[in-house]
Amino acid sequence: MLIYAINYYNKLYTVNNHSLLRSRVLHQDSNKCWYTGSNDRILLKFTGDDADDNSFNFLHFYQFLLGRRFATFFDKSIGYCEHETCAVEYFPVIVMISTIANKRFADTYGLGYGSYFNNSILEWKFRSSQLSDPFVTIEHIKAFKLLGSCDIAKIESLARNVFHFLSGVFRGKRFDLGSISFQFGRNDRGEVVLATDLNSANIELWKTHDMKWIDLTPKKLREIFEF
């Protein structure tokens, strides 16, 4: 029985003759781990109590986008809670797009909680866990040489297009997309691609019929995707 279990484990985590058991860990946090893969690919494995729900949400998010041919780092799902992505050089910024005033907007600008903006608002953050991802302006980004003008334009265009597409997806499920955060990177062909680890912490949804904010969990987000 033990030998069978070991053989099954090795088979389950072997893709293209490349086993996660022999892979080098690139990054690890509380709910996922990134490994080196074969053929310049990166393997993402979700871990922890919510691994199944997080993996499901990640897969369905990118399946929606692949159907519209958006440029992303996602390649394919390769097993239980595992996915294959292309290697990317991450940009040191986070893009957040909002259309509904959450608590931050209400407290900072005195806006009505849950009110709609006339236009979606795109904000930039400097990606740094040590500095708690501070907000920055385009002038900061250019002055600190975080991005070039061409990359700024490509990122903004892709972020807005993905946001508007996802807004339609969630509206069809009777939810309004209040805000979402994106990360981007450059693949080995020099293309700007979406490289976001979607989870319940970087997306805000509101019920369409009564405009109540949804306290999202990985399980709740999965239920919405499955609806």
C-alpha positions in Angstrom: 0.0 0.0 0.0 2.8 2.4 0.8 4.7 1.7 -2.4 1.4 2.2 -4.4 0.9 5.5 -2.6 4.4 6.8 -3.4 4.1 5.7 -7.0 0.7 7.4 -7.3 2.1 10.6 -5.7 5.0 10.7 -8.2 2.7 10.1 -11.1 0.2 12.8 -10.0 2.9 15.4 -9.7 4.8 14.6 -12.9 4.2 16.6 -16.0 6.2 16.3 -19.2 8.7 14.1 -17.3 9.3 16.8 -14.8 8.4 16.1 -11.2 7.5 18.7 -8.6 9.4 16.5 -6.2 12.6 17.4 -8.0 11.6 21.0 -8.8 13.1 24.1 -7.3 10.8 26.3 -5.3 10.8 29.8 -6.7 8.4 31.4 -4.3 6.0 30.2 -1.5 3.4 31.9 0.6 0.5 30.9 2.8 -1.6 29.4 0.1 0.5 28.6 -3.0 3.9 27.6 -4.2 5.7 28.3 -7.5 8.1 25.7 -8.9 10.4 25.5 -11.9 8.9 23.5 -14.7 10.1 22.0 -17.9 10.4 23.9 -21.2 10.7 27.3 -19.5 7.4 26.9 -17.8 6.5 27.7 -14.2 4.3 25.4 -12.1 1.8 26.9 -9.7 0.4 24.7 -6.9 -2.2 25.9 -4.5 -1.9 24.7 -0.9 -3.7 25.0 2.4 -7.2 24.5 3.5 -8.7 26.6 0.6 -6.4 25.0 -2.1 -9.3 23.4 -4.1 -11.4 26.5 -4.1 -8.5 28.8 -5.0 -7.4 26.5 -7.8 -10.9 26.4 -9.2 -11.3 30.2 -9.1 -7.8 30.7 -10.7 -8.7 28.2 -13.5 -12.1 29.6 -14.3 -10.8 33.2 -14.2 -8.3 32.4 -16.9 -10.6 30.2 -18.9 -12.9 33.2 -19.3 -10.0 35.3 -20.5 -8.6 32.7 -22.9 -12.0 32.6 -24.6 -11.6 36.2 -25.5 -7.9 35.8 -26.4 -6.5 38.2 -23.8 -2.7 38.0 -23.4 -2.1 36.2 -20.1 0.6 34.0 -18.6 -1.8 31.0 -18.1 -1.0 27.9 -20.2 -3.1 25.0 -18.8 -4.3 23.1 -15.8 -2.1 20.0 -15.2 -3.6 18.3 -12.2 -5.2 18.7 -8.8 -4.6 22.3 -7.7 -1.8 22.7 -10.2 -1.4 24.9 -13.2 1.3 25.6 -15.8 2.1 29.2 -16.7 4.8 30.8 -18.8 7.7 32.5 -17.1 7.3 36.2 -16.8 9.3 39.1 -15.6 6.9 40.9 -13.2 6.5 44.6 -13.4 6.9 46.4 -10.0 3.3 47.8 -10.1 -0.2 46.7 -9.3 -3.1 48.1 -11.2 -6.5 48.6 -9.4 -9.6 49.5 -11.3 -12.8 50.5 -9.4 -16.3 51.5 -10.4 -18.1 51.5 -7.0 -17.2 53.5 -3.9 -16.0 51.0 -1.2 -15.1 52.0 2.4 -11.7 53.5 1.3 -13.3 55.8 -1.2 -16.1 56.7 1.2 -13.7 57.5 4.0 -11.1 59.3 1.9 -13.2 61.3 -0.5 -16.6 61.5 1.4 -18.4 59.6 -1.4 -21.6 57.7 -0.7 -20.7 54.1 0.2 -21.7 51.8 -2.6 -22.3 54.7 -5.1 -21.2 54.3 -8.8 -18.5 56.4 -10.4 -19.3 58.1 -13.7 -16.2 56.4 -15.1 -14.0 53.6 -13.9 -11.0 54.7 -11.9 -7.6 53.2 -12.6 -5.0 53.5 -9.8 -1.4 52.4 -9.6 0.5 50.8 -6.7 4.2 50.2 -6.2 4.4 46.5 -5.6 6.3 46.1 -2.3 5.2 44.0 0.6 7.6 45.9 2.9 6.0 49.2 2.1 2.4 47.7 2.0 2.0 48.4 -1.8 1.7 52.3 -1.6 -0.3 54.1 -4.2 1.7 56.0 -6.8 1.0 58.3 -9.7 2.1 58.1 -13.4 4.7 60.8 -12.5 6.1 58.6 -9.8 6.3 55.6 -12.1 8.2 57.6 -14.8 10.4 59.4 -12.3 11.4 56.2 -10.5 11.7 54.4 -13.9 9.4 51.6 -12.9 7.8 51.5 -16.4 8.3 53.1 -19.8 5.6 55.1 -21.5 4.8 52.3 -23.9 4.4 49.7 -21.2 2.2 52.0 -19.2 -0.1 52.4 -22.2 -0.3 48.6 -22.9 -0.9 47.8 -19.3 -3.7 50.4 -18.9 -5.4 49.2 -22.1 -5.2 45.5 -21.2 -6.4 46.2 -17.6 -9.4 48.2 -18.8 -10.4 45.7 -21.4 -10.2 42.8 -19.0 -12.1 44.7 -16.4 -14.9 45.6 -18.7 -15.1 42.0 -20.0 -15.2 40.6 -16.4 -17.9 43.2 -15.4 -20.1 41.7 -18.1 -19.4 38.1 -16.9 -20.3 38.9 -13.3 -23.3 41.0 -14.3 -24.6 37.9 -16.0 -24.4 36.2 -12.6 -26.2 39.1 -10.9 -23.2 40.7 -9.3 -21.5 44.0 -10.0 -17.7 44.1 -10.2 -16.7 46.9 -7.8 -13.0 46.7 -8.1 -10.2 44.3 -9.0 -6.4 44.3 -8.8 -4.1 43.1 -11.6 -0.5 42.3 -11.9 1.3 42.2 -15.2 4.6 41.0 -16.6 6.6 40.5 -19.8 7.0 37.0 -21.2 10.0 35.6 -23.1 8.6 37.0 -26.4 8.6 40.5 -24.9 4.8 40.7 -24.7 3.0 42.4 -21.9 0.7 39.8 -20.3 -1.7 39.6 -17.4 -0.1 37.6 -14.6 -2.5 37.9 -11.7 -3.1 35.3 -9.0 -6.8 35.9 -8.7 -8.2 35.3 -5.2 -11.1 36.5 -3.1 -8.8 39.2 -1.5 -8.1 41.2 -4.7 -11.7 41.4 -6.1 -14.8 43.1 -4.8 -18.3 42.2 -5.8 -21.7 43.7 -4.9 -25.1 42.3 -5.3 -26.8 43.9 -8.3 -30.4 43.9 -6.9 -29.7 45.6 -3.6 -26.1 46.9 -3.9 -24.8 45.0 -0.9 -21.1 44.4 -0.6 -20.2 40.7 -0.7 -17.8 39.4 2.0 -15.9 37.1 -0.4 -14.2 33.9 0.7 -12.6 31.4 -1.7 -15.6 29.2 -1.3 -18.1 32.0 -1.9 -16.2 33.2 -5.1 -16.3 29.6 -6.3 -20.0 29.4 -5.8 -20.4 32.6 -7.9 -18.2 31.2 -10.7 -20.3 28.0 -10.7 -23.7 29.9 -10.7 
